[in-house]
Amino acid sequence: MDHEEQQSEPADVRTLAAASGLDPRRAFEVLSALGDGSWWTLADLVRRTATSRRSVEAVLRELRAERSGDRFRLPPERARGLLDGDRPAGPAGPVDHLLPGHADVVERMAKLIAGAPRARQALDHVSATPETVVRRALLLGARSWPPGARVLCVGDHDLTSLAIALIHPGAEVAVADIDERILAYIDACADELGLSVRTRWADLRLGLPPSLHGYADVAVTDPPYTPEGIGLFVARCVEGLQDQEQGRVLLAYGASERTPMLALKVQGSLSELNLAYEAMYPDFNSYFGAEAIGSAADLYVLRPTTKSKPAVAARVERFSAAIYTQGPQSVESQAGPGDGRLTAEATDFAPDLLVGDWPAGFLSRTPRVRLTTWLAKPYAASPGRVAIAVPAGLEAALPRLLLAARAGHVRAFPAEPPGDVTALAELLSPVYELSVQGAAVDAVRREPTGDAAGLLLRRLLDRAHGKLVNTWREALTGADSGLTKRQARDVVLRTAPWADGVTALELPVHRLAELGEAVRATLRAAAPES
């Protein structure tokens, strides 16, 4: 007789919990599901019980559940023999009672989520369920944020921004995300549905977009579930709050019930930011996937204190390294500019300025500037040749790093060979002639030429750190249009409402690509009548 046949069946839920390493409530949830007479896949059991895959597997082993292919069940009579007493009451969701009244929004979000770009593992993407994003939107209203509140979504693969705009049409919603596909999809959906949602491109390691500093009444984030990822995303949320006393951060975070030390480490990173825990709703968020954490995450409501912003300023750079659990951004590559071949090529280029993290001692007499500073404000001097080190995982920042330069010749050194730069060359063609030089992307500044639209577009991109609308307005008023500054501004915002308050460096790629046509449209609208 083998070990499995000798193994005795657990006598009750508490025995089952002890044998499988679970708390009794979770053991009860799994047992109750298995014993309802239905066949369950492992993924469905995980999602139904908000219990990690590893723990569900442990319960299945202890119960010796019936199996058919990839499905499991327990005869109801066996389950009744183990269940002692009434079903324990699980944690009540704060807005679950409101969800049935918004079934139409749940249905619409289901279609939007189904049509969204596929998840990227390297960005730790896992889609939340439609019910989850609607619950998030309902919680904002339930906690009395006013109808006209400004909401900042720091990362939004889940499309929470669209759910908020559907539930609260009077709210202003802004999204900061690194994924160009998500930003384009959100903009397309918002335009089609007539929703007030604005998008900004951001790699949060390089900073929050300037237009979103002090923007929001409340910030919402579902970041990578590493201490560094949580710390970075929440720090940027704090920077995005307008009122430090009244503002709040809603954070989705989940850990396996088997890894309390990881949860403690994450909570420690929040404590270092001097944030108060105003509320925590267990298993508020449900996901398609993420079985290692039970396809569920808690929702934290965090309240900044007077010490939060100083703590963010002091610590945010420390979070700006490895923030994801996998891919090139999980552990930043130490190759690239530190590699002898690349530094040799940079030496041959003879730059007047080094941008980024170059090896200590390399071209020691050449001035240096950090990537965050480079994107935050124009460089004061006028170097003729600039070399930019682009670390692993920051390739999406390359168009902005080049637009931030005002030099005649810029050479960017990605950590990996650049490959095909055709799309990048087309995007930046109003400003640069692009080519690949060995391991680098070479950008030579063009002379401004062309018609009025081409010259205006070039002017906007040459002032990439400045407020887009201001530069655009000044160009229109100076084009013999007869428009006042206010009239010129109105023309710009009627044509390109997405340009309001932003710099060119914040625009998603699809908006940068639309900029030329928008410029032509404003010139037509501003032309004096003959």
C-alpha positions as CSV (number, residue, x, y, z in Angstrom):
1,M,0.0,0.0,0.0
2,D,1.5,3.4,-1.0
3,H,1.7,6.5,1.1
4,E,-1.4,8.1,-0.6
5,E,-3.5,5.1,0.3
6,Q,-2.2,5.1,3.9
7,Q,-2.9,8.9,4.3
8,S,-6.0,9.5,6.4
9,E,-8.6,12.0,5.4
10,P,-8.7,15.2,7.4
11,A,-11.3,15.0,10.1
12,D,-12.5,18.7,9.8
13,V,-11.7,22.1,8.4
14,R,-9.2,22.9,11.1
15,T,-7.3,19.7,10.5
16,L,-7.4,20.3,6.7
17,A,-6.1,23.9,7.3
18,A,-3.2,22.7,9.4
19,A,-2.2,20.0,7.0
20,S,-2.2,22.3,4.0
21,G,-0.6,25.3,5.7
22,L,-3.7,27.6,5.4
23,D,-5.8,29.6,7.8
24,P,-9.2,27.9,8.5
25,R,-11.2,30.5,6.6
26,R,-9.3,30.0,3.3
27,A,-9.5,26.2,3.8
28,F,-13.2,26.5,4.3
29,E,-13.5,28.6,1.1
30,V,-11.7,26.0,-1.0
31,L,-13.6,23.1,0.5
32,S,-16.9,24.7,0.1
33,A,-16.3,25.4,-3.6
34,L,-15.0,21.9,-4.2
35,G,-18.0,20.4,-2.5
36,D,-20.8,22.1,-4.4
37,G,-21.0,19.3,-6.9
38,S,-19.3,21.2,-9.7
39,W,-16.1,20.5,-11.6
40,W,-13.5,23.2,-11.1
41,T,-10.3,24.1,-12.9
42,L,-7.4,25.1,-10.7
43,A,-7.5,28.6,-12.1
44,D,-11.2,29.0,-11.3
45,L,-10.7,27.7,-7.8
46,V,-7.9,30.2,-7.3
47,R,-10.1,33.1,-8.5
48,R,-13.2,32.0,-6.6
49,T,-11.4,31.6,-3.3
50,A,-8.7,34.4,-3.6
51,T,-6.2,31.7,-2.5
52,S,-2.8,31.2,-4.1
53,R,-2.4,28.4,-6.6
54,R,0.2,26.7,-4.3
55,S,-2.3,26.6,-1.4
56,V,-5.2,25.3,-3.5
57,E,-2.9,22.5,-4.8
58,A,-2.1,21.6,-1.2
59,V,-5.8,21.3,-0.3
60,L,-6.4,19.2,-3.3
61,R,-3.6,16.8,-2.3
62,E,-4.9,16.6,1.3
63,L,-8.5,15.9,0.1
64,R,-7.5,13.5,-2.7
65,A,-10.2,15.2,-4.7
66,E,-11.7,13.6,-7.8
67,R,-10.0,14.6,-11.0
68,S,-11.1,14.6,-14.6
69,G,-8.5,16.1,-16.9
70,D,-7.7,19.6,-15.6
71,R,-10.9,19.7,-13.4
72,F,-11.5,18.8,-9.8
73,R,-14.4,18.2,-7.4
74,L,-15.4,16.7,-4.1
75,P,-18.6,14.7,-3.6
76,P,-21.0,16.9,-1.6
77,E,-21.4,14.2,1.1
78,R,-17.6,14.2,1.7
79,A,-17.5,18.0,2.0
80,R,-20.5,18.0,4.4
81,G,-18.6,15.6,6.6
82,L,-15.7,18.0,6.9
83,L,-17.6,21.2,7.2
84,D,-18.3,22.0,10.8
85,G,-20.9,24.6,11.5
86,D,-22.0,27.5,9.4
87,R,-20.0,29.1,6.7
88,P,-17.8,31.9,8.2
89,A,-18.6,35.3,7.0
90,G,-16.0,36.6,4.6
91,P,-14.9,40.3,4.5
92,A,-17.7,42.4,3.1
93,G,-16.7,44.6,0.1
94,P,-17.4,48.3,0.8
95,V,-19.2,48.8,-2.5
96,D,-20.4,45.3,-3.5
97,H,-24.0,46.4,-2.8
98,L,-23.7,49.1,-5.4
99,L,-22.4,46.8,-8.2
100,P,-25.7,45.3,-9.4
101,G,-27.0,48.9,-10.1
102,H,-24.1,49.3,-12.6
103,A,-24.3,46.1,-14.6
104,D,-24.3,48.1,-17.8
105,V,-21.0,49.6,-17.0
106,V,-19.6,46.2,-16.0
107,E,-20.7,44.9,-19.4
108,R,-19.2,47.8,-21.3
109,M,-15.9,47.4,-19.4
110,A,-15.8,43.7,-20.2
111,K,-15.9,44.6,-23.9
112,L,-13.2,47.3,-23.5
113,I,-10.9,45.0,-21.5
114,A,-11.4,42.2,-24.0
115,G,-10.4,44.6,-26.8
116,A,-7.3,46.0,-25.0
117,P,-3.7,45.3,-26.2
118,R,-2.3,42.0,-24.9
119,A,-0.5,42.0,-21.6
120,R,3.3,42.4,-21.5
121,Q,5.0,40.1,-19.0
122,A,8.0,42.4,-18.8
123,L,5.7,45.1,-17.4
124,D,4.0,42.7,-14.9
125,H,0.7,43.1,-16.7
126,V,-2.2,41.2,-15.3
127,S,-5.7,42.3,-16.2
128,A,-8.2,43.1,-13.5
129,T,-11.8,41.9,-13.9
130,P,-14.5,44.3,-15.2
131,E,-16.2,44.1,-11.8
132,T,-12.9,45.2,-10.1
133,V,-12.4,48.4,-12.1
134,V,-16.1,49.3,-11.6
135,R,-15.7,48.7,-7.9
136,R,-12.7,51.1,-7.8
137,A,-14.8,53.8,-9.5
138,L,-17.7,53.2,-7.1
139,L,-15.4,53.4,-4.1
140,L,-14.2,56.9,-5.3
141,G,-17.8,58.1,-5.2
142,A,-18.5,56.3,-1.9
143,R,-15.6,58.0,-0.2
144,S,-17.1,61.4,-1.1
145,W,-14.7,62.8,-3.6
146,P,-16.7,65.5,-5.4
147,P,-18.2,65.0,-8.9
148,G,-15.6,67.4,-10.4
149,A,-12.6,65.7,-8.8
150,R,-9.4,65.2,-10.6
151,V,-8.2,61.6,-10.6
152,L,-4.8,60.4,-11.6
153,C,-4.2,56.8,-12.7
154,V,-0.5,56.0,-12.3
155,G,-0.2,53.1,-14.7
156,D,-3.5,51.9,-16.2
157,H,-3.3,48.6,-18.0
158,D,-6.6,47.7,-16.2
159,L,-8.4,50.7,-17.9
160,T,-9.6,51.9,-14.5
161,S,-9.6,55.4,-16.0
162,L,-12.4,54.5,-18.4
163,A,-14.5,53.0,-15.6
164,I,-14.1,56.1,-13.5
165,A,-15.0,58.4,-16.4
166,L,-18.1,56.2,-17.1
167,I,-19.3,56.2,-13.5
168,H,-18.4,59.8,-12.8
169,P,-18.7,61.8,-16.0
170,G,-18.0,65.0,-14.2
171,A,-14.6,63.9,-13.1
172,E,-11.3,64.8,-14.9
173,V,-9.1,61.8,-15.3
174,A,-5.5,61.6,-16.3
175,V,-3.3,58.6,-17.0
176,A,0.4,58.2,-16.8
177,D,1.8,55.0,-18.4
178,I,4.9,53.7,-20.1
179,D,3.0,51.4,-22.6
180,E,2.3,53.4,-25.8
181,R,-0.3,50.8,-26.9
182,I,-2.3,51.3,-23.7
183,L,-2.2,55.1,-24.0
184,A,-3.4,54.9,-27.7
185,Y,-6.2,52.5,-26.8
186,I,-7.4,54.6,-23.9
187,D,-7.4,57.7,-26.0
188,A,-9.3,55.9,-28.8
189,C,-11.9,54.6,-26.4
190,A,-12.3,57.9,-24.6
191,D,-12.8,59.8,-27.9
192,E,-15.4,57.2,-29.0
193,L,-17.3,57.3,-25.8
194,G,-16.9,61.1,-25.2
195,L,-15.1,60.6,-21.9
196,S,-12.8,63.2,-20.2
197,V,-9.6,61.2,-20.0
198,R,-6.2,62.5,-20.9
199,T,-3.0,60.4,-21.4
200,R,0.6,61.1,-20.7
201,W,3.6,59.0,-21.5
202,A,5.8,58.4,-18.5
203,D,8.6,56.1,-17.3
204,L,8.1,56.7,-13.6
205,R,11.8,56.0,-13.0
206,L,12.5,59.2,-14.9
207,G,9.8,61.2,-13.2
208,L,6.1,62.1,-13.2
209,P,5.1,64.2,-16.2
210,P,5.3,67.9,-15.2
211,S,1.7,68.6,-16.0
212,L,0.6,66.0,-13.5
213,H,2.6,67.3,-10.5
214,G,0.0,68.6,-8.0
215,Y,-2.8,67.7,-10.4
216,A,-5.1,65.3,-8.6
217,D,-7.5,65.0,-5.7
218,V,-6.9,61.3,-5.6
219,A,-4.4,58.9,-7.3
220,V,-5.1,55.3,-8.1
221,T,-2.4,52.7,-8.9
222,D,-2.0,49.0,-9.4
223,P,1.8,48.8,-9.7
224,P,4.3,45.9,-10.0
225,Y,4.2,43.9,-6.8
226,T,7.8,44.4,-5.7
227,P,8.8,46.7,-2.8
228,E,10.7,48.9,-5.3
229,G,7.7,49.0,-7.7
230,I,5.2,49.8,-5.0
231,G,7.5,52.4,-3.5
232,L,8.1,54.1,-6.9
233,F,4.5,54.2,-8.1
234,V,3.1,55.3,-4.8
235,A,5.8,58.0,-4.5
236,R,4.7,59.4,-7.9
237,C,1.1,59.2,-6.7
238,V,2.0,61.5,-3.8
239,E,3.8,63.9,-6.2
240,G,0.6,64.0,-8.2
241,L,-1.6,65.1,-5.4
242,Q,-2.8,68.7,-5.2
243,D,-3.6,68.8,-1.5
244,Q,-1.5,66.8,0.8
245,E,-4.0,67.0,3.6
246,Q,-7.1,66.0,1.6
247,G,-5.6,63.9,-1.1
248,R,-5.5,60.1,-1.0
249,V,-3.7,57.3,-2.8
250,L,-5.7,54.1,-3.6
251,L,-3.2,51.2,-4.0
252,A,-3.9,47.7,-5.2
253,Y,-1.4,45.2,-3.7
254,G,-1.5,41.5,-3.2
255,A,0.8,38.8,-1.8
256,S,0.4,35.1,-1.3
257,E,-0.9,34.1,2.1
258,R,2.3,32.1,2.3
259,T,4.6,35.1,2.0
260,P,3.8,37.5,4.9
261,M,7.4,38.7,5.0
262,L,7.1,40.0,1.4
263,A,4.0,41.9,2.4
264,L,5.8,43.3,5.4
265,K,8.7,44.5,3.2
266,V,6.2,46.2,0.8
267,Q,4.4,47.8,3.8
268,G,7.8,48.9,5.1
269,S,8.4,50.8,1.8
270,L,5.1,52.6,2.3
271,S,6.0,53.5,5.9
272,E,9.2,55.0,4.7
273,L,7.1,57.4,2.7
274,N,5.3,58.4,6.0
275,L,1.9,57.4,4.7
276,A,-1.0,56.6,7.1
277,Y,-3.2,53.5,6.4
278,E,-6.7,54.9,6.4
279,A,-8.3,51.7,5.2
280,M,-7.5,48.3,3.8
281,Y,-10.1,46.2,2.0
282,P,-9.0,42.5,1.7
283,D,-9.4,40.8,-1.7
284,F,-11.0,43.9,-3.2
285,N,-9.3,43.4,-6.6
286,S,-9.7,40.3,-8.7
287,Y,-7.6,39.4,-11.8
288,F,-7.5,37.1,-14.8
289,G,-4.3,35.4,-13.8
290,A,-1.9,36.2,-11.0
291,E,-2.6,32.7,-9.5
292,A,0.5,33.0,-7.3
293,I,-1.3,35.5,-5.2
294,G,-4.8,34.0,-5.5
295,S,-5.8,36.1,-8.5
296,A,-6.7,38.8,-5.9
297,A,-5.2,41.8,-4.2
298,D,-6.1,44.1,-1.3
299,L,-7.0,47.7,-1.8
300,Y,-5.2,50.2,0.5
301,V,-6.4,53.8,1.1
302,L,-3.3,55.7,2.0
303,R,-3.3,59.2,3.5
304,P,-0.2,61.4,3.1
305,T,1.1,63.3,6.1
306,T,3.1,66.5,6.3
307,K,6.3,64.3,6.1
308,S,5.3,62.4,3.0
309,K,6.5,64.8,0.3
310,P,9.9,65.3,1.9
311,A,10.2,61.5,2.3
312,V,9.3,61.1,-1.4
313,A,11.9,63.7,-2.5
314,A,14.6,61.9,-0.4
315,R,13.8,58.4,-1.4
316,V,12.2,58.3,-4.8
317,E,15.5,57.8,-6.7
318,R,16.3,54.8,-4.6
319,F,13.1,53.1,-6.0
320,S,14.1,53.9,-9.5
321,A,16.1,50.7,-10.3
322,A,14.6,47.2,-10.5
323,I,10.8,47.5,-10.2
324,Y,9.4,44.6,-12.1
325,T,9.5,40.9,-11.4
326,Q,10.8,39.8,-14.8
327,G,12.2,41.0,-18.0
328,P,15.0,43.6,-18.7
329,Q,13.6,46.0,-16.1
330,S,13.6,43.5,-13.3
331,V,17.4,43.9,-12.9
332,E,18.9,46.8,-14.7
333,S,21.6,45.8,-17.2
334,Q,25.0,46.9,-16.2
335,A,26.2,46.5,-19.8
336,G,25.6,49.1,-22.4
337,P,27.6,52.3,-21.8
338,G,29.9,50.5,-19.3
339,D,30.9,48.1,-22.0
340,G,34.3,48.8,-23.4
341,R,33.1,48.7,-27.0
342,L,30.4,51.3,-26.4
343,T,32.6,53.6,-24.4
344,A,35.2,53.4,-27.2
345,E,32.5,54.4,-29.7
346,A,31.5,57.3,-27.4
347,T,35.1,58.4,-27.2
348,D,35.4,58.4,-30.9
349,F,32.2,60.6,-31.1
350,A,33.9,63.2,-28.8
351,P,30.8,64.5,-27.0
352,D,30.7,67.9,-25.4
353,L,28.1,66.5,-22.9
354,L,27.4,63.1,-21.4
355,V,23.7,62.4,-20.5
356,G,22.8,59.4,-18.2
357,D,24.8,57.0,-16.1
358,W,28.3,56.6,-17.6
359,P,31.1,54.8,-15.9
360,A,33.1,56.7,-13.3
361,G,36.2,58.2,-14.8
362,F,35.0,57.9,-18.4
363,L,35.8,61.2,-20.2
364,S,36.2,62.8,-16.7
365,R,36.5,66.4,-18.0
366,T,33.2,66.2,-20.0
367,P,30.2,67.7,-18.2
368,R,27.4,65.2,-17.2
369,V,23.7,65.4,-16.5
370,R,21.3,62.8,-15.2
371,L,18.5,61.5,-17.4
372,T,15.8,62.8,-15.0
373,T,17.3,66.3,-15.1
374,W,17.7,66.1,-18.9
375,L,14.0,65.5,-19.3
376,A,12.9,67.9,-16.6
377,K,14.3,71.1,-18.0
378,P,16.4,72.4,-20.9
379,Y,20.2,72.2,-20.4
380,A,21.6,75.6,-19.8
381,A,24.6,75.5,-22.1
382,S,24.6,74.8,-25.8
383,P,26.7,71.7,-26.5
384,G,27.3,70.8,-30.1
385,R,27.6,67.0,-29.5
386,V,25.7,65.0,-26.9
387,A,26.1,61.3,-26.0
388,I,23.2,59.7,-24.2
389,A,23.4,56.4,-22.3
390,V,20.1,54.5,-22.4
391,P,19.9,51.8,-19.7
392,A,18.2,48.4,-20.3
393,G,14.4,48.8,-20.1
394,L,14.4,52.5,-20.9
395,E,14.3,52.2,-24.7
396,A,10.8,53.7,-24.8
397,A,12.2,57.0,-23.5
398,L,14.5,57.4,-26.6
399,P,12.2,59.7,-28.6
400,R,11.9,62.0,-25.6
401,L,15.6,61.9,-24.8
402,L,16.4,63.0,-28.4
403,L,13.7,65.7,-28.4
404,A,15.0,67.1,-25.1
405,A,18.4,67.9,-26.8
406,R,19.1,71.1,-28.6
407,A,22.5,70.1,-30.0
408,G,23.3,69.7,-33.6
409,H,24.5,66.1,-33.2
410,V,23.2,63.6,-30.7
411,R,24.3,59.9,-30.3
412,A,22.3,57.6,-28.1
413,F,23.8,54.3,-26.8
414,P,21.1,51.8,-25.9
415,A,22.1,48.8,-23.7
416,E,21.1,46.5,-26.6
417,P,21.7,46.9,-30.3
418,P,19.2,49.4,-31.7
419,G,17.8,47.2,-34.5
420,D,15.3,48.8,-37.0
421,V,14.8,52.6,-36.3
422,T,12.5,53.2,-39.3
423,A,9.5,54.1,-37.1
424,L,11.6,56.3,-34.8
425,A,13.2,58.0,-37.8
426,E,9.8,58.8,-39.3
427,L,8.5,60.2,-36.0
428,L,11.4,62.5,-35.5
429,S,11.9,63.4,-39.1
430,P,10.8,67.0,-38.6
431,V,13.9,67.5,-36.4
432,Y,16.5,64.8,-37.1
433,E,18.1,62.7,-39.7
434,L,18.4,59.3,-37.9
435,S,20.7,56.4,-38.7
436,V,22.4,53.5,-36.8
437,Q,26.1,53.8,-36.2
438,G,27.4,50.5,-34.7
439,A,25.7,50.1,-31.3
440,A,24.3,53.6,-31.4
441,V,21.4,55.7,-32.8
442,D,22.8,58.8,-34.5
443,A,20.6,61.9,-34.8
444,V,21.8,64.9,-36.8
445,R,19.7,68.0,-36.6
446,R,18.1,69.2,-39.8
447,E,17.9,72.8,-40.9
448,P,14.4,74.2,-40.5
449,T,12.8,74.2,-43.9
450,G,9.4,73.8,-45.5
451,D,6.0,75.5,-45.5
452,A,4.4,77.4,-42.7
453,A,3.0,74.1,-41.2
454,G,6.4,72.4,-41.3
455,L,8.1,75.4,-39.7
456,L,5.5,75.6,-36.9
457,L,5.8,71.9,-36.2
458,R,9.6,72.3,-36.0
459,R,9.2,75.2,-33.6
460,L,7.0,73.1,-31.3
461,L,9.4,70.2,-31.3
462,D,12.5,72.4,-30.8
463,R,10.9,73.7,-27.6
464,A,9.9,70.3,-26.3
465,H,10.3,71.3,-22.6
466,G,7.9,74.2,-23.0
467,K,4.1,74.2,-22.7
468,L,2.9,73.1,-26.1
469,V,-0.2,75.4,-26.2
470,N,1.9,78.5,-25.3
471,T,4.4,78.0,-28.1
472,W,1.6,77.1,-30.5
473,R,-0.5,80.1,-29.6
474,E,2.4,82.5,-30.0
475,A,3.2,81.1,-33.5
476,L,-0.4,81.5,-34.6
477,T,-0.7,85.1,-33.3
478,G,2.6,85.9,-35.1
479,A,1.4,84.5,-38.4
480,D,-0.6,87.5,-39.6
481,S,-3.8,85.8,-38.5
482,G,-5.2,88.8,-36.7
483,L,-6.0,86.5,-33.7
484,T,-5.6,87.6,-30.1
485,K,-3.7,85.2,-27.8
486,R,-7.0,84.0,-26.3
487,Q,-8.5,83.3,-29.7
488,A,-5.3,81.5,-30.9
489,R,-5.4,79.4,-27.8
490,D,-9.0,78.5,-28.4
491,V,-8.2,77.5,-32.0
492,V,-5.4,75.1,-30.7
493,L,-7.6,73.5,-28.0
494,R,-10.6,73.0,-30.3
495,T,-8.3,71.2,-32.8
496,A,-6.1,69.4,-30.3
497,P,-7.7,69.3,-26.8
498,W,-5.1,66.7,-25.8
499,A,-2.4,69.5,-26.0
500,D,-3.8,71.4,-23.0
501,G,-1.2,71.9,-20.3
502,V,1.4,69.4,-21.7
503,T,4.9,69.5,-23.1
504,A,5.9,67.7,-26.2
505,L,8.0,65.3,-24.0
506,E,4.8,64.1,-22.2
507,L,2.8,63.3,-25.4
508,P,2.3,59.6,-26.2
509,V,3.8,58.6,-29.6
510,H,0.4,58.5,-31.3
511,R,-0.2,62.2,-30.3
512,L,3.3,63.2,-31.5
513,A,2.5,61.5,-34.8
514,E,-0.8,63.5,-35.0
515,L,0.9,66.8,-34.2
516,G,1.7,67.7,-37.9
517,E,-1.9,67.4,-39.1
518,A,-3.1,69.2,-36.0
519,V,-0.7,72.1,-36.8
520,R,-2.0,72.3,-40.4
521,A,-5.6,72.3,-39.1
522,T,-4.9,75.2,-36.8
523,L,-3.3,77.2,-39.5
524,R,-6.3,76.7,-41.7
525,A,-8.6,77.8,-38.9
526,A,-6.4,80.8,-38.1
527,A,-6.1,82.0,-41.7
528,P,-7.7,85.4,-42.2
529,E,-10.8,85.4,-44.5
530,S,-10.1,86.8,-47.9
